[in-house]
Structures are given as structure tokens and as C-alpha cells.
Amino acid sequence: MVFVTQPSYRFIDLFAGIGGFHLAFHQQGAMCVFASEKDKYARQTYASNFKDISPALFESNLYNDDILSITPENVPEHDILCAGFPCQPFSQAGFKKGFDEDYQSRGNMFFILRDIIAAKRPKAFFLENVRHLQNHDEGRTFTIIKDILENELNYRVYYKIVKASDYGLPQHRPRIFIIGFKKEDHYPTIFKFPDPIPLKFTMSDVWGGFCPKDIGFTLRVGGKSSPITDRRNWDSYWVDGEVRKIGLREGKKMMGFPDDFVFPVSRTQAMKQLGNSVAVDAVSEVAKAMIAYLNTREISPVKTNNLFLKQPVLF
């Protein structure tokens, strides 16, 4: 067998938010060739932080503002499709309508992903959603998703509930990661999610003072604050014996965004954007494992006139 190594994989960033996937895959040497995000405030934050990292997106009109405005065939060629598709219909906080919503509504954006995957046939995909997706509608929603990915689209699917704290960040934030690779590509082993790693820092480091909780609550998309003694509390902590509320600086550290990541929006919008984002370090570790796995793809020789010729690989 001949093994394929591709130094720089191309990825697309759908339902991109403020670019958690973009940042994570960029850390692994991959190149973003298309992005789409509808929220105008998230678009401002995304552009402010990635216009220098991925200038071609903005110079070539590849930063889309409505995924429904482009046909799947016109999405640029790519190796990996990334999408933290809308989760509100599947979450505890949402109405849990799921696929009962209209075809082009938040809950059914999965079918937009299906159409893009069918049209472009990327080598792999990385989908992220709330953990409750797995149990929504007594498991029927996830069964439909998995069946479409495996049997209709012909991908091998791997999934796992991953916490941000599994990969170094001091936040629970359980999310389902769904990874897929084309069945027609051959790999010597099955894909394995990377082993958990110790915390890189604790909530005391986040606050710069003693906090009795090493791992923080899941950062939410705003919502009314509750007293620190309330079981619904998510944004208040005891720090050096005083009650303090999570701010932008602390939120960035908990989510894995660098200190120089900027938010050209209001504090309310910035906190909402962080609560909607992915935990960068968790995505980055899985992205690293995906790229390493893609590099083990095998190409079977083709026998012609008693000579073995290597089958060409088209990227």
C-alpha cells in the first residue's frame, strides 16, 4: 500500500460563529477556503480576527452571509467540512423541536449540510452539537442523522460526547462531536478520538485568584443571572472569598480563545458569541487526530499489463 500525505488540508467553516473551528484547524496547518455565518454581529467579530489569517476569504467573496443563498455545487472544493450546526432546537434551553421545524429553519440545517456533503464529497467532516442531540426524540433524531451520513452519503461515522475539560480547558461544556470519513477511502485502522489530557490551567488561573472550583460551569448564551447559591447559577464564582461574575476576559480563557482575540461588538453580544462558540482546544485536539488519520489513507495499486501502477490521487 501507498500512504498519502497532504501537507495542507482545505476546510470550510459553516455556521461559523466567531471562528472557533477556523482557529482550531488553522492551528493544525489547515487552510479555510469558504466560511458562512448569518448573524451580523458574529460576522463582525469573525472578520476582525481572520482577515489577516485567511485574507482570501474576504478578498475573493468567500465569506458567505447566508448558506441558503449558494447552491451546494458552488461551494468551493474542500477536504474537510466543519459545522457547528444550529443547536437550539435540540438543547435543554431551546424548544427541542428538532426536525419538526421548517426545512430551512435552524433545526433542519443538517439537511443543508447533507446536500453539500453529497455534492462535494469531502474526505471528512467534523460536526458539533449539544449532547442532547443524541437523545432527542428518544434517540430518533440522531438515528436519522447517523443513517443519512452512513448509508445515504456513505461515510464511516464516529461520535463521542466530549467535554472542554477533556482537552485542557477548565469548563465542563459537554458537546457531541460527529466525525466522518468517506467509505471509499481506505484506512489501516479505525479512527480514535484522542485521549483526554490534564487541565492546562484552572479557574483560579482564569480569575487570577483562588477559586474553589477547578473546572467552571458551561458558559451559556446569556440568560438571566441567578444568585450564586441557586442551582441554576452559571456565571458567578467565589474568588478570594468574594462573589465575582464571568466577564469577557474570563470567558475567552475558558473557551480557549487567545488574549488578543478581539470583539468589535457590545459586551452583551460578545458574551453571547462566546456562549455559542466551540471550545477551541477540544476541537483543535480532535482536528489534529483527524489530519493524522487522513494521512494514513491507503491507495491500492492498479494492475495494468503485469505492471503495478499507483492509482493517482486527486485533491
C-alpha positions in Angstrom: 0.0 0.0 0.0 1.0 3.6 -0.6 0.2 6.1 2.1 -1.0 9.6 1.2 0.4 12.7 2.9 -1.2 16.1 2.2 0.6 19.0 3.9 -2.2 21.4 3.9 -5.8 20.4 4.0 -8.6 22.7 2.9 -11.6 23.1 5.1 -14.9 25.0 5.0 -16.4 26.7 8.1 -20.2 26.5 8.1 -22.4 28.2 10.8 -19.0 29.7 11.6 -20.0 31.9 14.6 -16.9 33.7 15.6 -14.5 31.2 14.2 -13.7 28.5 16.9 -13.4 25.9 14.2 -11.4 28.2 12.0 -8.9 28.9 14.8 -8.6 25.2 15.8 -8.0 23.9 12.2 -5.6 26.8 11.5 -3.6 25.7 14.5 -3.2 22.4 12.7 -2.0 23.9 9.5 -5.2 23.6 7.5 -6.5 26.3 5.2 -10.0 27.8 5.2 -11.4 28.2 1.7 -15.0 29.1 2.5 -17.0 30.3 5.5 -20.6 31.1 6.2 -22.3 32.9 9.1 -25.6 34.8 9.1 -25.5 36.7 12.3 -24.3 40.2 11.5 -22.6 40.7 14.9 -20.7 37.4 14.8 -19.6 38.3 11.2 -18.0 41.5 12.6 -16.1 39.5 15.1 -15.1 36.8 12.6 -13.8 39.3 10.1 -11.9 41.3 12.6 -9.9 38.3 13.7 -9.4 36.3 10.5 -9.0 38.9 7.8 -5.2 38.7 8.2 -5.1 34.9 8.8 -7.3 34.0 5.8 -7.3 37.1 3.6 -8.5 35.2 0.5 -11.9 34.6 2.2 -12.6 38.3 2.2 -10.8 39.3 -1.0 -12.5 36.6 -3.1 -16.0 37.0 -1.6 -15.8 33.5 0.1 -17.2 34.7 3.4 -20.9 34.0 2.8 -23.7 35.6 4.9 -26.4 33.0 4.1 -25.8 29.4 3.4 -29.2 29.2 1.6 -28.0 31.7 -1.0 -25.4 29.4 -2.5 -26.1 26.1 -4.2 -24.1 23.1 -2.9 -22.4 22.6 -6.2 -21.0 26.2 -6.0 -19.4 25.7 -2.6 -15.6 25.6 -3.1 -13.8 22.2 -3.3 -12.6 21.2 0.2 -11.2 18.2 2.1 -12.9 18.7 5.5 -16.4 20.2 6.2 -16.7 21.8 9.6 -20.0 22.8 11.1 -21.4 23.6 14.5 -24.9 23.5 13.1 -27.7 25.3 15.0 -28.4 23.5 18.3 -31.2 25.5 19.9 -34.0 23.1 18.7 -32.1 20.2 20.3 -30.9 21.8 23.5 -32.3 21.8 27.0 -32.6 25.6 26.7 -34.4 25.5 23.3 -37.8 24.3 22.4 -36.4 20.8 21.4 -38.4 20.9 18.2 -35.6 19.3 16.1 -36.7 18.2 12.7 -40.3 19.3 13.3 -39.2 22.8 12.3 -39.5 24.0 8.7 -36.9 22.6 6.2 -34.9 25.8 6.0 -35.1 26.7 9.7 -32.5 26.3 12.4 -33.4 22.7 13.3 -33.2 21.4 9.8 -29.9 23.0 8.8 -28.5 19.5 9.0 -30.2 18.8 5.6 -28.3 21.7 4.1 -25.1 20.0 5.3 -26.3 16.7 3.8 -26.7 18.4 0.4 -23.3 20.0 0.5 -21.6 16.7 1.5 -23.5 14.9 -1.3 -22.4 17.5 -3.9 -18.8 18.0 -2.9 -17.8 14.6 -1.3 -15.2 16.0 1.1 -12.7 13.4 2.5 -14.0 14.1 6.0 -16.4 16.1 8.1 -16.5 17.4 11.7 -19.9 18.2 13.1 -20.6 19.6 16.6 -23.8 20.0 18.5 -25.2 19.8 22.1 -25.0 16.5 23.8 -28.8 16.2 24.0 -28.9 15.7 20.2 -28.1 12.1 20.9 -31.2 11.6 23.0 -33.6 14.0 21.2 -37.0 12.5 20.4 -36.0 9.3 22.3 -32.9 8.9 20.0 -34.8 9.0 16.7 -33.3 12.3 15.6 -29.8 11.1 16.0 -30.6 7.8 14.3 -31.9 9.7 11.3 -28.7 11.8 11.2 -26.4 8.8 11.5 -28.3 6.8 8.9 -28.1 9.6 6.4 -24.3 10.1 7.0 -23.5 6.4 6.9 -25.9 4.9 4.4 -27.1 7.7 2.1 -23.8 9.6 2.0 -21.5 6.6 2.5 -19.3 7.8 5.3 -17.9 5.9 8.3 -19.1 7.8 11.3 -17.5 8.2 14.8 -19.1 10.2 17.6 -18.4 11.0 21.2 -19.6 13.3 24.0 -16.6 15.5 24.6 -16.1 18.0 27.5 -13.9 21.0 27.1 -12.2 19.8 30.3 -11.2 16.6 28.5 -8.7 18.6 26.5 -7.3 21.1 28.9 -9.9 23.8 29.4 -11.5 24.5 32.8 -15.1 24.2 31.7 -17.5 21.3 31.5 -19.3 22.1 28.2 -20.3 18.6 27.1 -20.9 18.5 23.3 -21.3 15.7 20.8 -18.5 15.6 18.2 -19.5 13.7 15.0 -16.6 12.7 12.7 -16.9 11.1 9.3 -14.6 9.7 6.6 -15.5 8.5 3.1 -16.0 4.8 2.9 -14.4 4.6 -0.5 -11.1 5.8 1.1 -9.2 3.0 2.8 -7.6 3.3 6.2 -5.5 0.7 8.0 -7.2 1.3 11.4 -10.4 2.8 12.8 -10.4 6.4 13.9 -9.9 7.0 17.6 -10.7 10.2 19.4 -7.5 11.5 21.2 -7.1 10.5 24.8 -8.0 13.2 27.4 -5.2 15.4 28.7 -4.8 17.2 32.1 -6.1 20.7 32.6 -3.8 23.3 31.2 -5.0 25.7 33.9 -7.8 26.0 36.5 -10.5 28.5 37.3 -8.1 30.1 39.8 -5.8 30.8 36.9 -8.7 32.2 34.9 -9.6 34.6 37.8 -6.1 35.3 39.0 -7.2 34.5 42.5 -8.2 31.4 44.5 -11.4 29.8 43.2 -12.5 26.5 44.9 -13.8 25.2 41.6 -11.0 23.9 39.3 -13.5 23.3 36.4 -16.0 26.0 35.7 -19.7 25.9 34.6 -20.6 25.6 31.0 -20.6 29.1 29.5 -24.1 29.9 28.4 -25.7 32.1 25.7 -26.5 34.9 28.2 -29.7 34.4 30.1 -30.8 35.8 33.5 -28.2 35.5 36.2 -29.1 33.6 39.4 -27.7 34.0 42.9 -24.5 32.0 43.5 -26.4 29.7 45.8 -29.0 28.9 43.2 -28.7 25.6 41.4 -29.2 27.5 38.1 -26.2 29.7 38.7 -23.7 29.5 35.8 -21.8 32.8 35.8 -20.9 33.6 39.4 -17.9 32.2 41.4 -16.3 32.6 44.8 -12.9 34.2 44.2 -10.7 35.1 47.1 -13.8 34.9 49.3 -15.9 37.3 47.1 -18.6 36.7 44.5 -17.5 37.6 41.0 -19.2 37.2 37.7 -17.7 35.9 34.5 -16.6 38.7 32.1 -15.2 38.8 28.6 -11.6 38.1 29.7 -12.5 35.1 31.7 -14.9 33.8 29.0 -12.2 33.9 26.4 -9.8 31.9 28.5 -12.5 29.3 29.4 -13.2 28.8 25.7 -9.6 28.7 24.5 -9.5 32.0 22.6 -6.2 33.9 22.7 -5.9 37.1 24.8 -5.5 39.1 21.6 -8.8 37.9 20.1 -10.9 41.0 19.6 -14.7 41.7 19.9 -15.7 44.8 18.0 -19.2 44.5 19.4 -21.0 45.2 22.6 -20.2 43.2 25.8 -23.7 41.6 25.6 -23.1 40.4 22.0 -19.5 39.3 22.9 -20.7 37.1 25.7 -23.4 35.7 23.6 -20.9 34.9 20.9 -18.6 33.1 23.3 -21.5 31.1 24.7 -22.4 30.0 21.1 -18.9 29.0 20.2 -16.9 25.8 20.4 -14.2 25.1 22.9 -11.2 25.7 20.7 -8.7 23.4 22.4 -11.1 20.4 22.2 -11.8 21.0 18.5 -8.0 21.5 17.9 -7.0 18.2 19.5 -9.6 16.3 17.5 -8.6 18.2 14.3 -5.1 17.1 14.9 -6.2 13.4 15.2 -8.3 13.8 12.1 -5.5 15.1 10.0 -3.1 12.4 11.2 -5.8 9.9 10.3 -6.3 11.3 6.9 -2.6 11.0 6.3 -2.9 7.2 6.7 -5.2 6.8 3.7 -4.1 4.0 1.5 -4.1 3.9 -2.3 -4.4 0.4 -3.8 -2.1 -0.3 -6.8 -3.9 -0.8 -10.1 -2.5 -3.8 -12.1 -2.0 -3.0 -15.8 -0.1 -5.1 -18.3 1.5 -7.1 -15.5 2.9 -3.8 -14.0 1.6 -2.3 -10.8 0.9 1.4 -11.3 -0.1 3.6 -8.4 -3.6 5.0 -8.7 -3.5 8.8 -8.9 -4.8 10.8 -6.1 -6.8 13.9 -6.9 -7.0 16.7 -4.4 
